[in-house]
Amino acid sequence: MSFSFEWPRFSDQFHTDAIHMLNNALNKGNKPPVIADKIEVVELEMGTVPPELEIRDIGDLTVDHFRGIFRLTYAGDAHIVLKTKVQANPLNHKQPDIHNLAGSRGMLAAKEPLVVPMLLRLSHFKLNSYVVLVVSRQKGITLVFKTDPLQNVDINSTFDSIAVIQKFIQREIEGQLRQMFREDLPGIIHRLSQQWIKAK
């Protein structure tokens, strides 16, 4: 059994609150050494395509409270643009390799860190996971991912022309996203739903 729901045009206040919470989530804990500044969300677009929920089990159903297990899938047009600064001088991390470049013609190497700004665009998210969804009229929405939801995400950055850096960034950002889905997104959804309930 499945059902569909409308995916609204989210309000400016929703975007402001969501960006604030995402900024906090992306900057908590230890970041990779290559990230030399805070990570900032500069654009958040929820897209026009809603996620799909397939009902697997209904555990509780009343007028004010609902609990169920769903299979969630998403392949929509949402995207996020992030801004940060990165340590772009690989020689600063691999000093023993410097002598290997001595014979390279036309290469300029520096031992000092080279910090440069970078923009990242995350799009074409594909999600697939079992989730526990609890909706309470008083307490808001609680969503817990039972499995890793991230199947795919396209990551484009200002370093796409350099394959080695592009692959490294893809791997690092995917790891950050997987952690965020497990640890931070349920809390973000819950807090946003509480604000929505208060507004109602």
C-alpha positions as CSV (number, residue, x, y, z in Angstrom):
1,M,0.0,0.0,0.0
2,S,1.2,3.5,-0.8
3,F,0.0,7.0,-0.9
4,S,1.0,10.3,-2.4
5,F,1.0,13.8,-0.9
6,E,1.5,17.3,-2.1
7,W,5.0,18.8,-2.1
8,P,4.4,22.5,-1.3
9,R,6.4,25.5,-2.2
10,F,8.2,25.9,1.1
11,S,8.1,29.3,2.8
12,D,11.0,31.7,3.1
13,Q,10.9,31.2,6.9
14,F,11.2,27.4,6.3
15,H,14.3,27.9,4.1
16,T,15.9,30.3,6.6
17,D,15.4,27.9,9.5
18,A,16.5,24.8,7.5
19,I,19.6,26.6,6.3
20,H,20.5,27.6,9.9
21,M,20.1,24.0,11.1
22,L,22.0,22.5,8.2
23,N,24.9,25.0,8.8
24,N,25.1,23.8,12.4
25,A,25.0,20.1,11.4
26,L,27.6,20.5,8.7
27,N,30.1,22.3,11.0
28,K,29.9,20.1,14.1
29,G,32.6,17.6,15.0
30,N,35.8,17.1,13.2
31,K,36.1,18.1,9.5
32,P,38.7,16.7,7.1
33,P,42.0,18.6,7.2
34,V,41.4,19.7,3.6
35,I,38.4,21.8,4.7
36,A,40.0,25.1,5.9
37,D,36.9,27.1,6.9
38,K,33.3,26.6,8.0
39,I,30.9,25.1,5.6
40,E,28.0,27.5,4.7
41,V,24.7,26.7,2.9
42,V,24.3,29.5,0.3
43,E,21.3,27.9,-1.6
44,L,18.7,25.4,-0.6
45,E,16.0,24.3,-3.2
46,M,13.5,21.6,-2.1
47,G,12.5,20.9,-5.7
48,T,9.1,20.0,-7.1
49,V,9.2,16.2,-6.8
50,P,8.1,14.8,-3.4
51,P,9.6,11.6,-1.8
52,E,7.6,8.4,-2.1
53,L,6.5,6.5,1.0
54,E,5.3,2.9,0.9
55,I,3.6,1.7,4.0
56,R,5.1,-1.4,5.5
57,D,3.5,-1.4,8.9
58,I,1.1,0.7,11.0
59,G,1.8,0.5,14.7
60,D,-0.4,3.2,16.1
61,L,-3.2,5.3,14.5
62,T,-5.3,7.8,16.3
63,V,-6.6,11.3,15.6
64,D,-3.6,12.9,17.3
65,H,-0.9,10.3,16.8
66,F,0.4,8.1,14.1
67,R,3.4,5.6,14.0
68,G,4.4,3.5,11.0
69,I,7.3,1.9,9.2
70,F,7.7,3.0,5.6
71,R,10.0,2.5,2.7
72,L,11.1,5.9,1.6
73,T,12.5,6.6,-1.9
74,Y,13.5,9.9,-3.5
75,A,14.8,10.8,-6.9
76,G,13.8,14.4,-7.2
77,D,15.2,17.8,-8.3
78,A,16.2,19.2,-4.9
79,H,19.7,20.7,-4.7
80,I,22.0,22.4,-2.2
81,V,24.9,24.8,-2.8
82,L,27.6,25.0,-0.2
83,K,30.5,27.4,0.2
84,T,33.8,26.8,2.1
85,K,37.5,27.2,1.8
86,V,39.9,24.3,1.1
87,Q,43.5,23.5,1.5
88,A,44.3,23.1,-2.2
89,N,48.1,22.4,-2.0
90,P,48.6,18.6,-1.9
91,L,52.3,19.1,-1.3
92,N,51.6,20.5,2.1
93,H,50.2,17.0,3.0
94,K,52.8,14.9,1.2
95,Q,56.2,16.4,1.8
96,P,58.1,13.2,0.9
97,D,56.7,13.4,-2.6
98,I,58.2,16.8,-3.3
99,H,61.5,15.3,-4.6
100,N,59.6,13.3,-7.2
101,L,58.4,16.5,-8.9
102,A,61.9,18.0,-9.2
103,G,62.2,16.9,-12.8
104,S,58.7,18.0,-13.7
105,R,58.8,20.9,-16.2
106,G,56.4,23.8,-15.8
107,M,55.2,22.8,-12.3
108,L,55.2,25.3,-9.5
109,A,55.2,23.8,-6.0
110,A,54.8,25.5,-2.7
111,K,55.5,24.2,0.8
112,E,53.1,26.7,2.4
113,P,49.3,26.0,2.6
114,L,47.3,27.3,-0.3
115,V,43.7,28.1,0.9
116,V,41.2,28.8,-1.8
117,P,37.4,29.3,-1.8
118,M,35.2,26.5,-3.2
119,L,31.6,26.2,-4.2
120,L,29.9,22.8,-4.1
121,R,26.5,21.9,-5.7
122,L,24.8,18.8,-4.5
123,S,22.0,17.5,-6.7
124,H,20.3,14.4,-8.2
125,F,19.8,12.9,-4.7
126,K,18.7,9.3,-4.8
127,L,17.5,7.9,-1.5
128,N,16.2,4.5,-0.5
129,S,15.6,3.4,3.1
130,Y,13.3,2.0,5.6
131,V,12.1,4.7,8.1
132,V,10.1,4.8,11.3
133,L,7.8,7.8,11.1
134,V,5.9,9.2,14.1
135,V,3.5,12.1,13.7
136,S,2.1,13.7,16.8
137,R,-0.2,16.7,16.8
138,Q,1.4,17.9,20.0
139,K,5.1,16.8,19.6
140,G,5.7,17.1,15.9
141,I,7.3,14.7,13.4
142,T,10.0,12.1,14.3
143,L,11.7,10.3,11.5
144,V,14.4,7.7,12.0
145,F,16.3,6.0,9.1
146,K,16.7,2.3,9.7
147,T,19.2,1.8,6.9
148,D,21.7,4.1,5.1
149,P,19.4,6.1,2.7
150,L,22.0,7.7,0.4
151,Q,22.2,5.8,-2.9
152,N,23.6,8.6,-5.1
153,V,24.4,12.3,-5.1
154,D,26.0,14.3,-7.9
155,I,28.6,16.7,-6.5
156,N,30.0,19.5,-8.7
157,S,32.6,21.9,-7.5
158,T,35.0,24.5,-8.7
159,F,37.7,21.7,-8.9
160,D,35.8,19.4,-11.3
161,S,38.5,19.8,-13.9
162,I,41.0,18.1,-11.6
163,A,40.0,14.4,-11.4
164,V,41.9,13.5,-8.3
165,I,40.5,16.4,-6.2
166,Q,37.0,15.8,-7.6
167,K,37.0,12.2,-6.5
168,F,38.4,13.1,-3.1
169,I,35.7,15.7,-2.6
170,Q,33.0,13.3,-3.7
171,R,34.1,10.7,-1.2
172,E,34.4,13.2,1.7
173,I,31.1,14.9,1.1
174,E,29.3,11.6,0.7
175,G,30.7,10.5,4.1
176,Q,29.5,13.8,5.7
177,L,26.0,13.3,4.1
178,R,25.7,9.7,5.3
179,Q,26.5,10.9,8.9
180,M,24.1,13.8,8.6
181,F,21.2,11.6,7.5
182,R,21.8,9.2,10.4
183,E,22.6,11.7,13.2
184,D,21.4,15.2,12.3
185,L,18.5,15.1,9.8
186,P,16.0,13.5,12.2
187,G,16.6,16.3,14.7
188,I,16.3,19.0,12.0
189,I,13.0,17.5,10.8
190,H,11.7,17.3,14.3
191,R,12.6,20.9,15.2
192,L,11.1,22.3,11.9
193,S,7.9,20.3,12.5
194,Q,7.6,21.8,16.1
195,Q,7.9,25.3,14.7
196,W,5.2,24.5,12.1
197,I,2.9,23.2,14.9
198,K,3.4,26.4,16.9
199,A,2.7,28.5,13.9
200,K,-0.6,26.5,13.4
